[in-house]
Amino acid sequence: MTDARGHGRFAALLAAATAVVMAAGVITVVRLAPSESDGGVSAAATSDGVAAGPRAAAPGGSPSTPQPNQDDGAETGSGSQPAERVPDQGGGPRFEKWVDDVAGWLDIPRNAMHSYATATVRMAEEQPACNLSWVTLAGIGRTASDHGRASGGEITPDGTPSTPIDTIELRNFDGDVISQAGAAGPMQLSPAVWEKWAAVSDTASGRAPNIQDLDDAALTAGRALCDGGRDLDRGEDWLAGVSALHDEPLFLHRVLATANVYGTVGMEGKPPNKKVIKAVTFAIEKIGLPYVWGGNGEEQGDAGFDCSGLTTAAYGSAGITLQRTAHWQYSSVPLIGPDEQPRLGDLVFYGDPNTKIHHVGMYIGNQQMIDAPTFGQAVQVHNYRSPGDSYAGAGRPVA
């Protein structure tokens, strides 16, 4: 059982979850905000932190993230030429070239990407009102087992890991084990989920469902996510669906952040900057560490980060040097126009540029950021704008 200390730092974030939905049912993103008892926007106890705001604003007019389908002659997400068709391992649906393109851009193994796409197509046929997106399945797969690569393995062409995956130990920042007992396979499904929803992806094979088979596991996860008529375009349903797989806030935040990044890149339809992806991935992996004033992270011997320590370390992992404080970062990175929407990996700043920029976060798409907010809170995902905030603008460390 999770210690109350560790769970409590995240528990308040779940109380005021609200939805931000990218256009036309593409990806549902739930903002996990502080509870109303936090006062919505709480001032930082130091000059280097700020809490999340109470509301998320829904973006509009964005092109939709490509979704796998079986329509002949469909075009890729990145060009106007007819897509090259690639069959899945089970001889089932055939997908556009963008599936392989996006997999390469996001370091998702091709076999894993096809498993997520296959399950998405199946769920669109079985439960179209659920609006399951591949980015949710891929976010779960990345968070659960790094797409089957845990402990140096890989997903083989037949959809199974090269070495069977047992329960992967997951700990929160207090050191408490929050893995689900008996969880197994590349999606780390619990015995309860598997017993209720186990599905075989290739119905013509006559074989039993296999929790180690990512095709089966992704489809099983999809059915659990959509259980009870959930519409995953609705924030509360998305949260309930992912919670049905694993209700630990640390897991939810990491899935949320990863799905945001995957959806943003898929929507843009072109390769992302590799340094940006590396920096954002670093930040996602630090979700759950505590806010520490002046903290530079475990790599430097600290228990956690303050806000600018996180952004400095994230971009440092990609070979880009930033100034150490939020104010200096604002003064040293190229700023975007006041009416321009931040892009993936941009730094978002708060405060008064003429006196003090007191906070910085990293934008991950869909109106969300990762940051180290303030004392008593963990590195987390939440809305980057809120009513009455002190937003000062955004900067782009990588052009």
ABEGO torsion letter per residue (X at the ends): XBBAAAAAAAAAAAAABBBBBBBGGABBBBBBBBBAAAGGBBBBABAABBBBBABBBBBBGBBBBBBBBABBGBBBAABABBBBBBBBAAGBBBBBAAAAAAAAAAGBBAAAAAAAAAAAAAAAAABAAAGBBAAAAAAAAAAAAGGGABGGBBBBAAGBBABBBBBBBBBBAAGBBABBBGBBEAAGBBAAAAAAABBBABAAAGBBBBAABAAAAAAAAAAAAABGGBBAABAAAAAAAAAAABABAAAAAAAAAAAAAAAAAAAAGBBBBAAAAAAAAAAAAABGBBBBBGBAEAAAGBABBBAAAAAAAAAAAAGBBBBABAAAAAAABBBBBAABBBBBGBBBBBEBAAABBABBBBBAEGGBBBBBABBGBBBBBBBABBBGBABAEBBBABX
